[in-house]
């Protein structure tokens, strides 16, 4: 009986949480006049005019493409660098390993926004202000401390006999990393990718400070222009919000199993 009540409570919470998203989705197919007349009404038909208007007239396509380029590149670059750092920290014993681990962890203790002024001058000296590449590098560097912390813990959980067996088969450190270790830490990789993708996709601060050209804006900053221009066109606004949410939903659907495996890894060890 207790289990039944817990399930009902969880399903009720899920329905309550999904209700605003459902209203947003349904309203994106409705004309603005209908939304004002009946805010919670249903669409009369699958009208994609709001999506076409948001994609073309509101430069939404530019914001989406910029966000995808920046966030996907930053997440992959940050994960690749973090893997190369976490592997020796988690699998090798060498002098100064604890110091290096503490150095990476210390990056999680300092608010990144406190260093925005020297970061701005550094990027300006490199010619990377108002550049998607500069934003990618900032995001990738900021994700490394957390990624290394999580990935190092996963590498340490793997049996050391795997390294010995690979060495007996003639595999070097790089081959062992690529063919043996990397497939085993896929849940951890999926975890850090999702945990970095979401805040970077929603980040407003760095694009606002580092970007000037409107054609290079990412979605969070672009949405402020979008809301200012279409504040009375609710149908187009809802369509834009749905398109903003779709990449996050797709990512969670594709990576849910790996995320759960990553978060629960080691519980039965």
C-alpha positions, 0 to 999 in steps of 0.5 A: 500500500505504501508503494502504491501511494508513493507511485501515485505521488510521483505520478501526480508530481510528474503531471503537475510539472508537465502541465506548463510544458503541455500548455506551452506546446498546445498554445504554440499551435494557436493564433494569438487572438485565440490564446487571449480569448481562451488561454487554456483552450485546445488548438483547432488544428495543427497550424505551424505558422507560429513556428515558421514566423519565429524561425524566419522573421524573428532570426530564431534560426540564427540563435538556435544554430549559434547555440548548437555550435557553441554548446555542442563544441564546448561540451565535446571539447571539455569532455575530451580534455577531461577524459585525458586528465581524469584517466591518469589521475584515476588509474596511475600512481605518480608523484604529485597526483594528489596535488593535481587532483586538488588543483582541478577540484579547486576550480569548482570552489571559485565562482567563475563569474568573479574572473570575468574581467581578466577573462574579458581582457584575455580574450580581447588580447587574443582577438576572441571577443565577439567570437563563437570560438572564444565562447566555446573555449570559455565554456569548455575550460569552465566545465573541466573541473567538474568533469575531471572530478566525476570521471576520476571517480569512475576510473578509480572504480574500475578493477586494476586487473583490467590494466594488467590484462591489457598490458599482457595482451600487448596494449599500451596506455593509449590503447588501454584507454581507448579500447578498454577504459573508455567503453566502461565509463560511457555512463560517466561520459553521458552524465557529464555531457548532460550536466554540462549541456543544460547549464551552457544551453541556458547560460545568459551571462557570458554571451551577454558580456562577450558577444556584441554582434546580434548575428552571433548571439546564442538563444538565452540572449537572443530570446531577450530580443525575441521577447522585446519584438514579439511581446504581444504575439503570444503564439510566436513566443510559445513556438520559440520557447518550444523550439528552445526546449526541444534539444534538452528534451531530446538529450534527456530522452536519448541519455536517460539510461546512461545517466541513471547508470552513471548516477547509480554506478558503484552502489552495489560494489 
